[in-house]
Amino acid sequence: MYQKKAVIVTVILAALAIFVVAAVSTVFKDDSEERYQNVPSPQAEATIDDKSAVAPASVKDETTEPLAQNEVGGLNETATEHMEDANEAVPETVVDEVAETGKRFDSMENVPATPEQAEEVLTKEPAAEEPAPAASGGEIHIVKAVGLKYDPLVVNIQPNDTVAWENMPTHDTQSMEGLIPEGAEMWHSKLGENYERTFTQEGIYVYKCTPHFGAGMGGAIIVGKPVNLEAIQAADAKGAAGRLVRKAIAAAEAM
């Protein structure tokens, strides 16, 4: 009885051993086949090498062919097509703006000034203002009140010319007795108003701004020839009047 049990156990163990060996063999076989399938064969490697060797030749042909055409004066059609496509890709607005800019610079009036031209414009002296014609047939000479003085201080005019005082919001103009030609009419303008006066008689006329005469505000007008120069020189003018008289005498003697 014990012998039968030992035989049965032995058979079972042998069967298990055979099963285990068969299973392990199957696993190793499948793994080996999978590995060997991924290894390229020598023929495949040779094919890859041939393709790699051929590729530079084809690239060389493609790159050298356009060069050969260019050497004889031909134009590569592919390059021309790319250039045309690039031109078509430029927006029409940009093209219009470039064309408009070219038109503007075609005109000499719109060409930017050079540094030399700009300096010439800056240093160029403004043209002297010509006196405007007066209703009396003479010219109009402008005298402006600037602060507490008249500009210009002394004005040289001709008979029938007109003097126009401007910018007079707080000023007036009044002739000074004894400091105008003998027989000439005296004047006194309204305070705060511009004033015009036409002079017909030759001589020196000294005038003042009444509210600001203490600050020396006044002026002189020389009409034609200073026929009353000696009378002005002999006048006993002092203070602000004396300063105006000296300016008028200096201007008359310089004529």
C-alpha positions as CSV (number, residue, x, y, z in Angstrom):
1,M,0.0,0.0,0.0
2,Y,2.8,2.4,0.8
3,Q,4.5,1.5,-2.4
4,K,1.4,2.5,-4.4
5,K,1.2,5.9,-2.7
6,A,4.9,6.5,-3.4
7,V,4.5,5.7,-7.1
8,I,1.5,8.0,-7.3
9,V,3.4,10.9,-5.7
10,T,6.3,10.3,-8.0
11,V,4.1,10.4,-11.1
12,I,2.4,13.6,-10.0
13,L,5.8,15.3,-9.3
14,A,7.1,14.2,-12.7
15,A,4.0,15.6,-14.4
16,L,4.4,18.9,-12.6
17,A,8.1,19.1,-13.6
18,I,7.2,18.4,-17.2
19,F,4.5,21.2,-17.2
20,V,6.9,23.7,-15.6
21,V,9.6,22.9,-18.1
22,A,7.2,23.3,-21.0
23,A,5.9,26.6,-19.8
24,V,9.3,28.1,-19.2
25,S,10.5,27.0,-22.7
26,T,7.5,28.7,-24.3
27,V,8.2,32.0,-22.6
28,F,11.9,32.0,-23.6
29,K,11.0,31.1,-27.2
30,D,8.4,34.0,-27.6
31,D,10.9,36.5,-26.1
32,S,13.7,35.4,-28.3
33,E,11.6,35.7,-31.5
34,E,10.4,39.2,-30.5
35,R,13.9,40.3,-30.0
36,Y,15.3,38.9,-33.2
37,Q,12.4,40.4,-35.2
38,N,13.6,44.0,-34.3
39,V,17.2,43.4,-35.3
40,P,17.7,44.6,-39.0
41,S,19.2,42.1,-41.3
42,P,22.4,42.8,-43.2
43,Q,20.5,43.2,-46.4
44,A,18.3,45.9,-44.9
45,E,21.4,47.7,-43.6
46,A,22.9,47.6,-47.1
47,T,19.7,49.0,-48.6
48,I,19.6,51.9,-46.1
49,D,23.3,52.7,-46.8
50,D,22.5,52.8,-50.6
51,K,19.6,55.2,-50.1
52,S,21.8,57.5,-47.9
53,A,24.4,57.5,-50.5
54,V,22.0,58.3,-53.3
55,A,20.2,61.2,-51.4
56,P,23.2,63.7,-51.6
57,A,23.5,63.0,-55.3
58,S,19.8,64.0,-55.9
59,V,20.1,67.1,-53.7
60,K,23.3,68.0,-55.6
61,D,21.4,67.7,-58.9
62,E,18.6,69.9,-57.6
63,T,20.9,72.6,-56.3
64,T,23.4,72.7,-59.1
65,E,20.8,72.7,-61.9
66,P,19.5,76.2,-61.2
67,L,23.1,77.4,-60.8
68,A,23.9,76.1,-64.2
69,Q,21.0,77.9,-65.7
70,N,22.0,81.1,-63.9
71,E,25.5,80.9,-65.3
72,V,24.2,81.1,-68.9
73,G,21.9,83.9,-68.1
74,G,18.7,81.9,-67.4
75,L,16.3,82.6,-64.6
76,N,15.3,79.9,-62.2
77,E,11.5,79.5,-62.7
78,T,11.0,78.4,-59.1
79,A,12.8,81.4,-57.7
80,T,10.7,83.7,-60.0
81,E,7.5,82.1,-58.8
82,H,8.5,82.7,-55.2
83,M,9.3,86.3,-55.9
84,E,5.9,86.8,-57.7
85,D,4.1,85.3,-54.7
86,A,6.0,87.6,-52.3
87,N,5.0,90.6,-54.4
88,E,1.4,89.5,-54.4
89,A,1.5,89.1,-50.6
90,V,2.3,92.8,-50.1
91,P,-1.0,94.6,-49.0
92,E,-2.3,97.1,-51.5
93,T,-2.4,99.7,-48.8
94,V,1.3,99.5,-48.3
95,V,1.9,99.8,-52.0
96,D,-0.3,102.8,-52.3
97,E,1.4,104.5,-49.3
98,V,4.8,103.9,-50.9
99,A,3.7,105.3,-54.2
100,E,2.1,108.4,-52.5
101,T,5.3,109.0,-50.6
102,G,7.3,108.9,-53.8
103,K,5.0,111.4,-55.4
104,R,5.4,113.8,-52.4
105,F,9.1,113.7,-52.6
106,D,9.1,114.2,-56.4
107,S,8.0,117.7,-55.6
108,M,10.9,120.0,-54.6
109,E,8.5,121.9,-52.3
110,N,8.1,118.8,-50.1
111,V,11.8,117.8,-49.9
112,P,13.1,118.2,-46.3
113,A,15.5,121.0,-45.9
114,T,19.2,120.3,-45.3
115,P,20.9,121.5,-42.1
116,E,22.5,124.3,-44.1
117,Q,19.2,125.5,-45.5
118,A,17.6,125.3,-42.0
119,E,20.4,127.4,-40.6
120,E,20.1,129.9,-43.4
121,V,16.4,130.3,-42.7
122,L,17.0,130.8,-38.9
123,T,19.8,133.4,-39.4
124,K,18.0,135.3,-42.2
125,E,16.9,138.7,-41.0
126,P,13.2,139.4,-41.4
127,A,12.4,141.9,-44.1
128,A,11.7,145.4,-42.8
129,E,8.1,146.4,-42.8
130,E,7.3,148.9,-45.4
131,P,5.0,151.8,-44.3
132,A,1.4,151.4,-45.5
133,P,-0.1,154.1,-47.7
134,A,-2.3,156.7,-45.9
135,A,-5.6,158.2,-47.1
136,S,-3.8,161.5,-47.5
137,G,-1.5,160.0,-50.1
138,G,1.5,159.6,-47.8
139,E,2.6,156.6,-45.8
140,I,1.5,155.3,-42.4
141,H,4.2,154.8,-39.7
142,I,3.3,152.6,-36.8
143,V,4.3,153.5,-33.2
144,K,3.5,150.9,-30.5
145,A,3.2,151.4,-26.8
146,V,5.4,148.7,-25.2
147,G,5.4,148.8,-21.4
148,L,6.3,152.4,-20.5
149,K,7.9,153.5,-23.7
150,Y,7.0,154.1,-27.4
151,D,8.6,152.0,-30.1
152,P,10.3,153.5,-32.0
153,L,11.2,156.4,-29.8
154,V,12.0,158.7,-32.8
155,V,10.2,158.5,-36.1
156,N,11.4,160.1,-39.4
157,I,8.6,160.8,-41.8
158,Q,7.8,163.0,-44.8
159,P,5.1,165.7,-45.1
160,N,1.6,164.2,-45.6
161,D,2.7,161.0,-43.9
162,T,0.6,159.6,-41.0
163,V,1.7,158.3,-37.6
164,A,-0.5,155.6,-36.0
165,W,-0.2,154.9,-32.3
166,E,-1.2,151.4,-31.4
167,N,-1.5,149.2,-28.3
168,M,-2.8,152.1,-26.2
169,P,-5.0,150.5,-23.5
170,T,-3.7,152.8,-20.7
171,H,-1.9,155.4,-22.7
172,D,-2.5,158.6,-24.7
173,T,-0.3,160.9,-26.8
174,Q,-0.1,164.7,-26.3
175,S,2.2,167.3,-28.0
176,M,4.3,169.4,-25.8
177,E,4.1,173.2,-25.9
178,G,7.2,174.9,-27.2
179,L,8.6,171.6,-28.6
180,I,6.8,171.6,-32.0
181,P,7.2,173.8,-35.0
182,E,5.9,177.3,-34.7
183,G,2.3,177.5,-36.1
184,A,1.8,173.7,-36.0
185,E,-1.4,172.5,-34.4
186,M,-1.2,170.7,-31.1
187,W,-3.0,167.5,-30.3
188,H,-4.1,165.3,-27.4
189,S,-5.6,161.9,-28.0
190,K,-8.1,160.1,-25.8
191,L,-6.8,157.8,-23.1
192,G,-6.9,154.1,-23.9
193,E,-7.6,154.5,-27.6
194,N,-5.4,154.1,-30.7
195,Y,-4.8,157.3,-32.5
196,E,-3.7,158.5,-36.0
197,R,-2.4,161.9,-37.1
198,T,-1.2,163.2,-40.4
199,F,1.6,165.7,-40.4
200,T,1.9,168.3,-43.1
201,Q,4.3,170.8,-41.7
202,E,8.1,170.1,-41.5
203,G,9.9,170.2,-38.2
204,I,10.5,168.3,-34.9
205,Y,7.5,167.3,-32.8
206,V,8.1,166.1,-29.2
207,Y,5.1,164.4,-27.5
208,K,4.4,162.5,-24.2
209,C,2.1,160.0,-22.6
210,T,0.3,162.1,-20.0
211,P,-0.3,159.4,-17.3
212,H,3.2,158.0,-17.6
213,F,5.3,161.0,-18.4
214,G,6.8,160.8,-14.9
215,A,8.4,157.5,-16.0
216,G,9.8,159.3,-19.1
217,M,7.3,157.9,-21.6
218,G,7.2,159.9,-24.7
219,G,8.7,160.3,-28.2
220,A,9.6,162.5,-31.1
221,I,8.6,162.8,-34.7
222,I,10.8,164.5,-37.4
223,V,8.8,165.5,-40.4
224,G,10.9,166.2,-43.5
225,K,13.7,168.7,-42.5
226,P,14.2,169.6,-38.8
227,V,13.5,173.3,-39.5
228,N,13.0,174.1,-35.8
229,L,16.2,172.4,-34.5
230,E,17.6,175.6,-33.1
231,A,14.4,176.3,-31.3
232,I,14.4,172.8,-29.8
233,Q,18.0,173.2,-28.7
234,A,17.3,176.5,-27.1
235,A,14.3,175.2,-25.2
236,D,14.8,174.9,-21.4
237,A,13.5,171.3,-21.1
238,K,14.4,169.4,-18.0
239,G,13.7,166.0,-16.5
240,A,11.7,163.6,-18.7
241,A,11.1,166.3,-21.3
242,G,14.9,167.1,-21.4
243,R,15.7,163.4,-22.1
244,L,13.2,163.3,-25.0
245,V,14.6,166.6,-26.4
246,R,18.1,165.2,-26.4
247,K,17.0,162.1,-28.2
248,A,15.2,164.2,-30.9
249,I,18.3,166.5,-31.3
250,A,20.6,163.6,-31.7
251,A,18.3,162.0,-34.4
252,A,18.0,165.4,-36.2
253,E,21.7,166.0,-36.2
254,A,22.4,162.5,-37.6
255,M,20.2,163.2,-40.7
